[in-house]
Amino acid sequence: MKKYCLLMGFFALFLKSYPMELSVEDVIQRARTANNEIKIQDLEKNIQRKSKDKALKNLMLPPIKFSAEEDWEVVKDYGFGANEVTAYIPIFVGGKNVNTYKKAKANYSMAEHDQVLVKNAVEEMAVSKYFEALNYKRQVEISDLTIQALESQRRRLEVLFTGGKLIPKSELLKVEANIKRNESLKLENIRKEKLAMGELSKILNYPLDTEYSNMDFNLKEFMEGNTNIQEKYGKEIEMTTLGEKEKLKVEIAQYDLKIAKADMYPVFYIEPTFQYQDKLYDSSGDAYLEKRDSDDRFYLQVGFSWTFAWGATLDSVSQKRWAYEKAKLEYEDNMKGIELETESRERKVQALYGRTLASKEEVAYLKENVKIDNMRYENGLITTFDYLNSVNSYRTAEADYYEMVRNLVIATMEFENIYK
C-alpha cells in the first residue's frame, strides 16, 4: 500500500500542469502560427489559388471530347468503344479567357492581402486580451495587499477592544466590512482575469484552462523597437497592403467590364477531330462499323458562333462600366482615408506614449505611498478611511496605466500594420 501511494504521488507530481510563461512577443508569435482564423484564411487563399490555376488551364489547354455513341444493333455486333476524339480550340473569344484568368489572379492576390490583414487583426486582438488579463492580475495582487493590511489592522483592533481599551466597536466593524468588500472585489477580478485568459487561450489555440506566468511588459524596450515606423518600412501608402488591396478592387472591376464586353464579339474556333471508325450501311440498310483509311481519319473544322442578347448583353456591359467607374471613385476616397488614418494613428501613438510615461511615474509614486501608508496604518498613525483612499488611488492609477499601455501597444501595432 505504501509503494502504491508513493507511485501515485510520483505520477501526480509529473502530471501536474504548471503555468506557462508568456510574454507579449510570445503572444504575437503564437497568434501568427496557431490561430484558427488565420488557418481559415490560409484555406481561403488556397481556394483562390486553385481558381487561378483552373483559369490558367482553361486558357492554355483546349477541352477534349471523346465520343462513344452508337445504335444498340451496332453495339451488339461490334461492341462499344470510342469512335472519335475532338478538341475544341477557341481562336478568338473577345478576350474572355485571358481576362477571366487575370481576374482569378487578382482575386488570389486579394486573398493574400486579406491573409496579412487577418493576421494583423488577430495579433492585435491577442495582445489586447493579454493586457486585459494582466490588468486584472495586478488588481488581484493589489486586493491581496489591501486585505493583508486590513487583516493586520483588525487583529490589532480586536486586541485593543477585548483588552478594554477605549476604542469604538464601529471602527472594528468598518475594518471587517472593508475586508469583505475587498474580498468580493478580488473574486470579481479573479473571474474577469480567468475570462480574459480563456479568451486569450482561444485566440492562441491553447486549452481554455491554460495558466500563464511571468506576464509582464517592458514599455521602454517595446517602444525602442517601434520608433520611426514609417522610416523602418519606407513604403508609400499605395504600396502598403491596404493600398494594394484597393488597387486590386479597381483591377477586378476592370476585368469584369472586359469580360462583359467579350459577349459582344463572335467566337472563332478550330475543331480538329480524329476518327477511329465510321458507321456505314450495306445494301439491305443494316448498319456496321468500319475503320477509316489512315489518311482519312483526321479532319479539321473551322467556324464561328455569335450569340447576342440585345438587352442582356448591353445592360450587362453598362452595369460593369458603372461598377468600374464606382470602383475608381472609391479608390480615390479610400486612399485619402488611409492616408488620414495613417497620420491619425501616428499622432495617437505619440500622444499615448507621453501619457503612458506620465502614468507609469504616477503609479510608482502611489505604490511607494501605499507602502508608507501600510506601515503607518499598522502602527495606528492613520485611519482606515485614509488608508483605503491611498490604496484605491493606487488601484485606479494601476488600472489606468495598464489600460494606457494596452491602448499604446495596440495603437503602435495598428500603425505598424498599415505599412506591412
Protein Blocks (a to p, Z undefined) as FASTA:
>chain_A
ZZmmmmmmmmmmmmpccdddddfklmmmmmmmmpmklmmmmmmmmmmmmmmmmmmmmmmm
ccddddddddfklmmmnopadfbdcddddfbgghmmmmmmmmmmmmmmmmmmmmmmmmmm
mmmmmmmmmmmmmmmmmmmmmmmmmmmmmmmmmmmmmmmmmnopacdfklmmmmmmmmmm
mmmmmmmmmmmmmmmmmmmmmmnopafkbccehiacdfklmmmmmghkllmnopafklmm
klmmmmmmmmmmmmmmmmmmmmmpccddddddddfbdcdddfkopacdddddfklmpccd
ddddddddfklmmmmmmmmmmmmmmmmmmmmmmmmmmmmmmmmmmmmmmmmmmmmmmmmm
mmmmmmmmmmmmmmmmmnopacfklmmmmmmmmmmmmmmmmmmmmmmmmmmmmmmmmmZZ
